[in-house]
Amino acid sequence: TTVIAVDRFAQKQRLARTFGATHFLRPGPRAAKRIQRLTSRDGVDVAVEASGKPEMQALTLAALRPGGTAIWIGLPGGKEALTIPARRVPGNDLIVRGALYGGGRPRQHIRALLREAQRGGLPLRRLISRTYPLDCVNEAFEDLKLGRVARGLIEFPE
């Protein structure tokens, strides 16, 4: 199975490979062509986009094989827009699916995911690069934005 991770921060390559990526690319004008080459020019079956950036959403569409599915879980900013050729989706029989919270029901599924993580079946701790006290929440968001951490954990006082 080929799993291609795309991230603007090169330092996330090791983490991506830890979670199963066989290839790691940086986004840019040639990323879609590189993905096509890695898939023998067929494109990918499924592309998952988690940043919410319109340029990354466009990349998922460009990377898909005909009949492929794009799943967008990242939320764009309120005024951001995506512009694509109008025939791309119907002309290639593409499916675009939004999946807020991964398509689950937070009240039901988050508890189950936490239980699974506590049992060790879901390696969430490997995603946490740094823990922050509550009064450093702005620093945590800045570190995330600049790619200094995969994910930060904010600790609330008891």
C-alpha positions in Angstrom: 0.0 0.0 0.0 1.3 3.4 -0.9 0.6 6.2 1.7 1.7 9.7 0.6 1.9 12.3 3.3 2.1 16.0 2.3 3.1 18.7 4.8 4.7 22.1 4.5 7.0 21.3 7.5 9.8 18.9 6.6 10.4 18.1 10.2 7.1 16.2 10.3 8.4 13.6 7.9 9.6 11.2 10.7 6.2 11.4 12.4 4.4 10.7 9.1 6.5 7.7 8.5 5.9 6.5 12.1 2.2 6.5 11.3 2.6 4.6 8.0 3.5 7.0 5.3 5.6 5.4 2.6 6.4 8.8 1.0 6.6 12.3 2.2 6.3 15.4 -0.1 6.2 19.1 0.5 3.3 21.0 -1.1 3.9 23.1 -4.1 3.2 23.5 -7.8 4.8 20.1 -8.6 3.3 18.0 -5.8 0.3 16.7 -7.8 2.7 15.6 -10.6 4.9 13.9 -8.1 1.9 12.1 -6.6 0.9 11.0 -10.1 4.4 9.6 -10.7 4.3 7.7 -7.4 1.0 6.1 -8.3 2.0 5.1 -11.9 0.1 8.1 -13.2 -3.2 6.7 -11.9 -3.6 9.0 -8.9 -4.7 8.0 -5.4 -7.9 6.3 -4.4 -8.5 8.5 -1.4 -6.9 11.8 -0.3 -7.5 13.1 3.2 -7.0 16.8 3.8 -6.7 18.0 7.4 -5.3 21.6 7.2 -8.3 23.4 5.9 -6.1 25.3 3.4 -7.9 25.7 0.0 -4.6 25.1 -1.8 -4.3 21.7 -0.1 -7.9 20.9 -0.9 -7.2 21.6 -4.5 -4.1 19.3 -4.3 -6.3 16.5 -3.1 -8.5 16.9 -6.2 -5.5 17.0 -8.5 -4.0 13.9 -6.9 -7.1 11.7 -7.2 -7.5 8.9 -9.8 -10.8 9.0 -11.8 -13.5 7.9 -9.4 -11.4 8.8 -6.3 -12.6 10.3 -3.1 -11.4 13.5 -1.3 -12.2 13.7 2.4 -11.8 17.2 3.9 -11.6 17.3 7.6 -9.8 20.6 8.1 -12.0 23.7 8.4 -10.9 26.7 6.2 -11.0 30.2 7.6 -14.4 31.9 7.3 -13.7 33.9 4.1 -11.4 31.5 2.4 -12.6 30.1 -1.0 -11.5 27.3 -3.3 -11.5 27.8 -7.0 -11.3 24.7 -9.2 -12.1 24.0 -12.9 -15.9 23.5 -12.9 -15.6 20.2 -14.8 -12.9 18.5 -12.6 -15.3 16.8 -10.2 -18.1 15.6 -12.5 -15.7 15.0 -15.4 -13.5 12.7 -13.4 -16.4 11.1 -11.3 -14.8 12.4 -8.1 -16.4 12.3 -4.7 -15.7 15.1 -2.2 -16.8 14.5 1.3 -16.6 16.8 4.3 -16.0 15.1 7.6 -16.1 17.4 10.7 -14.7 15.4 13.7 -13.8 12.7 11.2 -17.4 12.1 10.3 -18.2 10.9 13.8 -20.6 12.0 16.6 -18.4 13.7 19.2 -20.6 13.0 22.2 -20.5 9.2 21.4 -17.2 8.7 19.7 -14.7 10.9 21.6 -15.3 8.9 24.8 -14.7 5.6 23.0 -11.6 7.0 21.3 -10.2 8.1 24.7 -10.9 4.7 26.2 -9.1 3.1 23.3 -6.2 5.5 23.8 -6.0 4.7 27.5 -5.9 0.9 26.6 -2.9 1.7 24.3 -4.8 0.8 21.1 -4.7 4.4 19.8 -1.2 5.9 20.0 -2.2 9.5 20.6 0.8 10.2 22.9 3.1 9.9 19.9 1.4 12.9 18.3 2.0 15.1 21.4 5.3 16.9 20.9 5.1 19.2 23.9 2.9 19.9 27.0 2.0 23.5 27.9 0.5 25.0 31.1 -2.7 26.8 30.5 -1.1 30.3 30.8 1.1 29.4 27.7 -1.8 28.6 25.4 -0.8 31.4 23.0 2.7 30.0 22.7 1.2 26.5 22.0 -0.9 27.9 19.1 2.1 29.7 17.7 4.3 26.6 17.9 1.6 24.6 16.1 1.2 27.3 13.4 5.0 27.4 12.8 5.3 23.6 12.7 7.5 23.4 15.9 5.2 20.7 17.2 3.0 17.9 15.7 0.4 18.6 18.5 0.6 20.4 21.8 -1.3 19.4 24.9 -2.7 22.1 27.1 -2.8 21.1 30.8 -5.5 22.6 32.9 -4.9 23.2 36.6 -6.9 21.0 38.9 
